[in-house]
Amino acid sequence: MIDVKSLLNNFDSVSEKLQIKKVDSDILLALKDAAQNYKKTKQNLESLQAEQNKQSKLFGEKAKEGKEALEVLKSQLDSLKKEIATLNQELKAKEEILENLLFGIPNIPDEKTPKGDDENDNIELKKVLKPKEFAFKPKEHWELAQENGWIDFERGVKLAKSRFSVLRGMGARLNRALINFMLDYNQKAGFEMVVTPVIVNEKMLFGTGQLPKFEEDMFKIDGNTDPLLIGEEVKKQDFYLISTSEITLTNLYHDEIIPAQDLPILLTAQTPCFRKEAGSAGRDTRGMIRQHQFDKVELVAITKPEQSDEIHQKMIDTASGILEALELPHRMVQLCGGDLGFSASNTVDIEVWLPGQNCYREISSVSNTRDFQARRAKIRYKEDKKNALVHTLNGSSLAVGRTLIAIMENYQKEDGSIEIPEALKSYL
């Protein structure tokens, strides 16, 4: 969530930066008006409350003046009490309007993010390893998968629907080996391994920014709400399958104050991830590039603001290091403002070379969200008796299915067989 004070104090500058993310200027003006109305009502309420406190201290004095003076004071206090109650209701209504607008506003691109409209304006930072030159025309992964019996696409569709698949034999073994290899690599880099639920409540999704804007891309667990007894009332909340373990790892510290000496917190986890892929009809319909269910190893960091740039680079290097250890050519790409995700302030994508497609494809996206998620999820740290918002970062390390695809295409032989990367042999 963006900082309302920054919006009000630097409206033109903030508005210009958010328009890079295609935020309508009318929405920003409505947000500005809502923030000003909320601020004015809150000031009026605080003024009345201060007057109420002041008048309340006069009871002794008015009692000495007589019954009539005391009755006048009580009448004034009753009037103030009614005004305060009315303003409290008004403030709650204005706060709801403000929050509804705020929850739909994306993060502000930071100074490191170049200007640009879309992926065509992204900037290549560097390449790691040179793509292999084949003496034959490389096949794409779905051809290799069928020839080697590693992936069963038809039975995946039968079991669920399109964009689900079944890994079998060496495909399943390599998938497991990749997960273990990635987790081991991340732990050696200083990230603590965590196992989290893959079902979360809606509050957690608000915290990291998936709700309310991207609800259509989430798998909601209909009819399985959890009744929480509060007095005689029953409160029900919805649950969702996670689209990334960024959600659970970041929200481990939801509404908590972390001692400064405990930062940075570096976490890694492997989970299945679930995405409806809303709006991606017709894209990557063949193979395993874009699935509704996939395994991913994630990196998350919670840091002090002054640490976040350094940690961001560490996360990029860690994800890249896995690909380098697997001898998979890849490149780093700095995303422009128009291609940034909703919660991201600065993002570097890592794209792996797929010889069958003769192009680089995204396999990791490492983002610094600054204090955007921390403000939504109320994650703070305490230093010198003061509380401040942390910075949160997240990145794939890596998308397991896409790494398997990259191995299949880069390690294929002319007879259609696939070699096993040296780094994974001890994991099989």
C-alpha positions as CSV (number, residue, x, y, z in Angstrom):
1,M,0.0,0.0,0.0
2,I,1.4,3.4,-0.9
3,D,2.0,6.0,1.7
4,V,-0.9,8.4,1.9
5,K,1.2,11.2,3.3
6,S,3.7,10.9,0.4
7,L,0.7,11.1,-2.0
8,L,-0.7,14.2,-0.4
9,N,2.7,16.0,-0.1
10,N,4.1,15.0,-3.5
11,F,0.9,14.4,-5.5
12,D,2.2,15.4,-8.9
13,S,5.4,13.4,-8.6
14,V,3.6,10.3,-7.3
15,S,0.9,10.6,-9.9
16,E,3.5,10.8,-12.7
17,K,5.3,7.7,-11.4
18,L,2.0,5.7,-11.1
19,Q,0.9,6.6,-14.5
20,I,3.9,4.6,-15.7
21,K,2.0,1.6,-14.3
22,K,-1.1,2.7,-16.2
23,V,-3.0,4.0,-13.1
24,D,-5.8,6.3,-14.3
25,S,-5.3,9.9,-13.1
26,D,-9.0,10.2,-12.2
27,I,-8.5,7.3,-9.7
28,L,-5.5,9.1,-8.2
29,L,-7.5,12.4,-7.9
30,A,-10.4,10.4,-6.2
31,L,-7.8,8.9,-3.8
32,K,-6.4,12.3,-3.0
33,D,-9.9,13.7,-2.3
34,A,-10.7,10.7,-0.1
35,A,-7.4,11.1,1.8
36,Q,-8.0,14.8,2.4
37,N,-11.6,14.2,3.5
38,Y,-10.5,11.5,5.9
39,K,-7.7,13.7,7.3
40,K,-10.1,16.6,7.8
41,T,-12.7,14.5,9.5
42,K,-10.0,12.9,11.8
43,Q,-8.7,16.4,12.7
44,N,-12.3,17.5,13.6
45,L,-12.8,14.4,15.7
46,E,-9.5,14.9,17.5
47,S,-10.5,18.5,18.2
48,L,-13.8,17.5,19.7
49,Q,-12.2,14.8,21.8
50,A,-9.7,17.3,23.1
51,E,-12.6,19.6,24.0
52,Q,-14.4,16.8,25.7
53,N,-11.3,16.0,27.8
54,K,-10.9,19.7,28.7
55,Q,-14.6,20.0,29.7
56,S,-14.5,16.8,31.7
57,K,-11.8,18.3,34.0
58,L,-14.2,21.1,35.0
59,F,-16.5,18.9,37.1
60,G,-15.0,19.9,40.4
61,E,-15.0,23.6,39.5
62,K,-18.6,23.6,38.3
63,A,-19.8,21.6,41.3
64,K,-18.5,24.4,43.5
65,E,-20.4,26.9,41.4
66,G,-23.7,25.2,42.0
67,K,-26.2,22.7,40.5
68,E,-27.1,24.9,37.6
69,A,-23.5,25.3,36.4
70,L,-23.0,21.5,36.8
71,E,-26.1,20.8,34.7
72,V,-24.9,23.1,31.9
73,L,-21.6,21.3,31.8
74,K,-23.3,17.9,31.6
75,S,-25.4,19.2,28.8
76,Q,-22.4,20.4,26.9
77,L,-20.6,17.1,27.4
78,D,-23.7,15.1,26.2
79,S,-23.7,17.3,23.1
80,L,-20.0,16.7,22.5
81,K,-20.5,13.0,23.1
82,K,-23.2,12.8,20.4
83,E,-21.1,14.9,17.9
84,I,-18.1,12.6,18.6
85,A,-20.2,9.4,18.0
86,T,-21.5,10.9,14.7
87,L,-18.0,11.9,13.6
88,N,-16.7,8.4,14.5
89,Q,-19.2,6.8,12.2
90,E,-18.4,9.3,9.5
91,L,-14.7,8.7,9.9
92,K,-15.2,4.9,9.6
93,A,-17.1,5.3,6.4
94,K,-14.4,7.6,5.0
95,E,-11.7,5.3,6.1
96,E,-13.4,2.4,4.2
97,I,-13.7,4.5,1.0
98,L,-10.0,5.4,1.4
99,E,-8.8,1.9,2.0
100,N,-10.9,0.5,-0.9
101,L,-9.1,3.0,-3.2
102,L,-5.7,2.4,-1.7
103,F,-5.9,-1.4,-2.0
104,G,-6.3,-1.1,-5.8
105,I,-3.3,1.3,-6.3
106,P,0.0,-0.4,-7.2
107,N,3.4,0.3,-5.8
108,I,5.5,3.2,-7.0
109,P,8.4,2.4,-9.3
110,D,11.7,3.5,-7.6
111,E,14.7,5.4,-9.0
112,K,16.4,2.2,-10.2
113,T,13.5,1.3,-12.4
114,P,13.8,2.7,-16.0
115,K,10.9,4.3,-17.7
116,G,9.0,2.3,-20.4
117,D,5.6,1.1,-21.4
118,D,6.0,-2.7,-21.7
119,E,8.4,-5.7,-21.9
120,N,9.8,-4.2,-25.1
121,D,11.4,-1.5,-23.1
122,N,13.1,-3.8,-20.5
123,I,16.9,-3.6,-20.4
124,E,19.2,-6.6,-20.6
125,L,21.8,-6.3,-17.8
126,K,24.0,-9.3,-18.5
127,K,24.2,-12.8,-19.9
128,V,25.6,-15.8,-18.0
129,L,27.0,-18.8,-20.0
130,K,26.9,-19.1,-23.7
131,P,24.0,-21.1,-25.4
132,K,25.2,-24.4,-26.8
133,E,25.4,-24.8,-30.6
134,F,23.6,-27.9,-31.7
135,A,24.6,-29.9,-34.8
136,F,20.9,-30.7,-35.2
137,K,17.6,-28.8,-34.9
138,P,16.7,-28.9,-31.1
139,K,13.3,-30.1,-30.2
140,E,10.9,-28.4,-27.8
141,H,10.2,-29.9,-24.4
142,W,6.8,-31.3,-25.2
143,E,8.3,-33.4,-28.0
144,L,11.1,-34.6,-25.7
145,A,8.7,-35.3,-22.9
146,Q,6.5,-37.6,-25.0
147,E,9.5,-39.4,-26.5
148,N,11.1,-40.0,-23.1
149,G,7.9,-40.6,-21.1
150,W,8.7,-37.9,-18.6
151,I,5.5,-35.9,-18.8
152,D,1.9,-37.2,-19.5
153,F,-0.1,-34.2,-20.7
154,E,-3.2,-36.2,-21.7
155,R,-3.7,-37.8,-18.3
156,G,-3.2,-34.5,-16.5
157,V,-6.1,-33.1,-18.5
158,K,-8.2,-36.2,-17.7
159,L,-7.5,-35.9,-14.0
160,A,-8.3,-32.2,-13.8
161,K,-8.5,-30.0,-16.9
162,S,-6.2,-28.3,-19.5
163,R,-2.9,-26.9,-18.2
164,F,-2.5,-29.7,-15.7
165,S,0.1,-32.4,-16.3
166,V,1.6,-35.6,-14.7
167,L,5.3,-36.2,-14.3
168,R,6.4,-39.8,-14.5
169,G,9.6,-41.8,-14.2
170,M,12.7,-39.7,-14.6
171,G,10.6,-36.6,-15.1
172,A,9.2,-37.0,-11.6
173,R,12.6,-38.0,-10.2
174,L,14.3,-34.9,-11.7
175,N,11.5,-32.7,-10.4
176,R,12.2,-34.0,-6.8
177,A,16.0,-33.7,-7.4
178,L,15.7,-30.1,-8.5
179,I,13.6,-29.1,-5.4
180,N,16.2,-30.7,-3.1
181,F,19.1,-29.2,-5.0
182,M,17.5,-25.7,-4.9
183,L,16.7,-25.8,-1.2
184,D,20.1,-27.0,-0.3
185,Y,21.7,-24.3,-2.5
186,N,19.5,-21.6,-0.9
187,Q,20.3,-22.8,2.7
188,K,24.0,-22.7,2.0
189,A,23.4,-19.1,0.8
190,G,22.0,-18.2,4.2
191,F,18.2,-18.7,3.7
192,E,16.3,-20.6,6.4
193,M,14.1,-23.4,5.0
194,V,10.4,-23.2,6.0
195,V,7.4,-25.4,5.3
196,T,4.2,-23.5,5.2
197,P,0.5,-24.1,4.5
198,V,-0.6,-23.9,0.8
199,I,-4.0,-22.6,2.0
200,V,-4.3,-19.1,3.3
201,N,-7.1,-16.8,4.5
202,E,-8.0,-13.6,2.6
203,K,-6.3,-11.3,5.1
204,M,-2.9,-12.8,4.1
205,L,-3.6,-12.1,0.4
206,F,-4.5,-8.5,1.2
207,G,-1.1,-8.3,3.0
208,T,1.0,-9.2,0.0
209,G,-1.2,-7.6,-2.6
210,Q,-3.0,-10.5,-4.4
211,L,-6.4,-9.2,-3.1
212,P,-8.5,-7.5,-4.0
213,K,-7.1,-6.8,-7.5
214,F,-6.1,-10.3,-8.6
215,E,-8.8,-12.4,-7.0
216,E,-9.8,-13.8,-10.5
217,D,-6.4,-15.4,-10.7
218,M,-6.7,-17.2,-7.4
219,F,-8.3,-20.6,-6.7
220,K,-10.9,-19.9,-4.0
221,I,-12.0,-22.8,-1.8
222,D,-15.8,-22.4,-2.1
223,G,-18.0,-23.9,0.6
224,N,-15.1,-24.4,3.0
225,T,-15.2,-21.3,5.0
226,D,-14.1,-21.5,8.6
227,P,-16.6,-20.5,11.3
228,L,-14.9,-18.5,14.0
229,L,-17.1,-18.1,17.1
230,I,-17.0,-14.5,18.4
231,G,-19.5,-14.3,21.3
232,E,-22.8,-15.4,19.8
233,E,-21.8,-14.4,16.3
234,V,-20.3,-16.6,13.6
235,K,-17.8,-14.9,11.4
236,K,-16.9,-16.6,8.1
237,Q,-13.8,-16.0,6.0
238,D,-12.8,-17.3,2.6
239,F,-9.7,-19.4,1.9
240,Y,-7.5,-19.6,-1.2
241,L,-4.8,-21.9,-2.6
242,I,-1.6,-19.9,-2.7
243,S,-0.2,-18.7,-6.1
244,T,3.3,-18.4,-4.6
245,S,4.9,-19.1,-1.2
246,E,5.8,-15.4,-1.2
247,I,2.4,-15.0,0.4
248,T,3.0,-17.4,3.3
249,L,6.7,-16.5,3.9
250,T,6.1,-12.8,4.0
251,N,2.9,-13.0,6.1
252,L,4.7,-15.1,8.8
253,Y,5.3,-11.7,10.3
254,H,1.9,-10.2,9.6
255,D,1.0,-7.6,12.2
256,E,4.3,-8.1,14.1
257,I,7.1,-5.9,15.4
258,I,10.5,-7.5,14.8
259,P,13.5,-6.6,16.9
260,A,16.0,-4.8,14.7
261,Q,18.8,-7.3,15.7
262,D,16.8,-10.1,14.1
263,L,17.0,-8.5,10.6
264,P,17.5,-9.4,7.9
265,I,15.3,-12.5,7.9
266,L,16.1,-14.7,4.9
267,L,13.6,-17.5,4.1
268,T,13.2,-20.2,1.4
269,A,10.4,-22.7,0.8
270,Q,9.1,-25.1,-1.7
271,T,5.4,-25.4,-2.4
272,P,3.0,-26.3,-5.1
273,C,1.5,-23.1,-6.5
274,F,-2.0,-22.6,-8.1
275,R,-2.9,-20.0,-10.6
276,K,-6.0,-19.7,-12.8
277,E,-3.8,-17.8,-15.4
278,A,-6.8,-15.5,-16.0
279,G,-6.2,-13.4,-19.1
280,S,-3.6,-15.7,-20.6
281,A,-5.9,-17.6,-22.9
282,G,-4.0,-18.8,-26.0
283,R,-0.6,-18.3,-24.5
284,D,1.8,-21.2,-24.1
285,T,-1.0,-23.8,-24.4
286,R,1.4,-26.6,-25.3
287,G,3.7,-28.1,-22.8
288,M,4.5,-27.0,-19.2
289,I,5.4,-23.3,-19.6
290,R,2.1,-22.0,-18.2
291,Q,0.4,-24.4,-15.8
292,H,-2.5,-24.1,-13.3
293,Q,-0.4,-26.1,-10.7
294,F,3.4,-26.0,-10.5
295,D,6.2,-26.4,-8.0
296,K,8.3,-23.4,-7.1
297,V,11.1,-22.7,-4.7
298,E,10.8,-19.2,-3.3
299,L,13.2,-16.7,-1.7
300,V,11.8,-14.0,0.7
301,A,13.7,-11.4,2.7
302,I,12.5,-9.0,5.4
303,T,15.0,-6.2,6.0
304,K,15.7,-2.8,7.2
305,P,15.3,-0.2,4.4
306,E,19.0,0.5,4.2
307,Q,19.7,-3.3,3.6
308,S,17.1,-4.0,0.9
309,D,19.2,-3.1,-2.2
310,E,22.1,-5.3,-1.0
311,I,19.7,-8.2,-0.2
312,H,18.0,-7.8,-3.6
313,Q,21.3,-8.4,-5.4
314,K,22.0,-11.4,-3.1
315,M,18.7,-12.9,-4.1
316,I,19.4,-12.4,-7.8
317,D,22.8,-13.9,-7.4
318,T,21.4,-16.9,-5.5
319,A,18.8,-17.7,-8.2
320,S,21.4,-17.1,-11.0
321,G,23.9,-19.3,-9.1
322,I,21.5,-22.3,-9.3
323,L,21.2,-22.0,-13.0
324,E,25.0,-21.6,-13.4
325,A,25.5,-24.7,-11.3
326,L,23.1,-26.6,-13.6
327,E,25.1,-25.1,-16.6
328,L,22.0,-23.5,-18.0
329,P,22.6,-20.3,-20.0
330,H,20.5,-17.3,-18.8
331,R,20.3,-13.6,-18.7
332,M,19.2,-10.8,-16.2
333,V,16.7,-8.3,-17.4
334,Q,15.8,-5.0,-15.6
335,L,12.0,-4.5,-15.9
336,C,10.8,-1.0,-16.9
337,G,8.0,0.7,-15.0
338,G,5.3,-0.4,-17.4
339,D,6.2,-4.1,-17.0
340,L,6.5,-4.1,-13.2
341,G,4.2,-6.3,-11.1
342,F,1.5,-4.7,-8.8
343,S,3.5,-4.9,-5.6
344,A,7.0,-4.4,-7.1
345,S,9.0,-1.2,-6.9
346,N,12.0,-2.7,-8.7
347,T,12.3,-6.0,-10.4
348,V,15.0,-8.0,-12.2
349,D,13.9,-11.0,-14.2
350,I,16.1,-14.0,-14.9
351,E,15.4,-15.6,-18.3
352,V,16.7,-19.1,-19.2
353,W,17.7,-20.1,-22.7
354,L,15.4,-22.6,-24.4
355,P,17.1,-23.9,-27.6
356,G,13.9,-25.6,-28.7
357,Q,12.1,-22.2,-28.8
358,N,15.3,-20.4,-29.7
359,C,14.7,-17.7,-27.1
360,Y,15.1,-16.7,-23.5
361,R,12.1,-17.3,-21.2
362,E,11.4,-16.0,-17.7
363,I,12.3,-18.5,-15.0
364,S,12.6,-16.1,-12.0
365,S,11.4,-12.7,-11.0
366,V,13.2,-11.0,-8.1
367,S,11.4,-8.0,-6.7
368,N,12.0,-5.4,-4.1
369,T,8.6,-4.1,-2.8
370,R,10.2,-1.6,-0.5
371,D,7.6,-0.9,2.3
372,F,4.5,-1.5,0.1
373,Q,3.7,-5.0,1.5
374,A,4.8,-4.1,5.0
375,R,2.3,-1.2,5.1
376,R,-0.5,-3.5,4.0
377,A,0.6,-6.4,6.3
378,K,1.6,-4.2,9.2
379,I,5.1,-5.6,9.4
380,R,7.4,-3.4,11.4
381,Y,10.8,-3.5,13.2
382,K,11.8,-1.8,16.5
383,E,15.1,0.1,16.8
384,D,16.0,2.7,19.5
385,K,12.5,2.4,20.9
386,K,11.0,3.4,17.6
387,N,8.9,1.4,15.2
388,A,9.3,1.6,11.4
389,L,8.2,-0.4,8.4
390,V,10.4,-3.1,7.1
391,H,11.2,-3.7,3.4
392,T,10.1,-7.0,1.9
393,L,11.6,-8.8,-1.1
394,N,10.7,-12.0,-3.0
395,G,11.9,-14.0,-5.9
396,S,11.6,-17.4,-7.5
397,S,14.6,-19.7,-6.9
398,L,13.4,-21.2,-9.2
399,A,10.2,-22.2,-11.0
400,V,10.8,-26.0,-10.9
401,G,8.8,-27.0,-14.0
402,R,10.5,-24.4,-16.1
403,T,13.9,-25.5,-14.8
404,L,13.0,-29.1,-15.8
405,I,12.0,-27.8,-19.3
406,A,15.3,-25.9,-19.6
407,I,17.3,-29.1,-18.7
408,M,15.3,-31.1,-21.2
409,E,15.9,-28.7,-24.1
410,N,19.6,-27.8,-23.2
411,Y,20.7,-31.4,-22.4
412,Q,18.9,-33.1,-25.3
413,K,20.9,-35.4,-27.7
414,E,20.4,-36.0,-31.4
415,D,18.7,-39.4,-30.7
416,G,16.1,-37.6,-28.5
417,S,17.5,-38.8,-25.2
418,I,18.4,-36.3,-22.4
419,E,21.5,-36.1,-20.4
420,I,21.4,-35.5,-16.6
421,P,23.2,-32.4,-15.3
422,E,26.3,-33.3,-13.2
423,A,25.0,-31.2,-10.3
424,L,21.8,-33.4,-10.0
425,K,23.3,-36.9,-10.2
426,S,23.8,-37.3,-6.5
427,Y,20.2,-36.3,-5.9
428,L,18.7,-39.1,-8.0
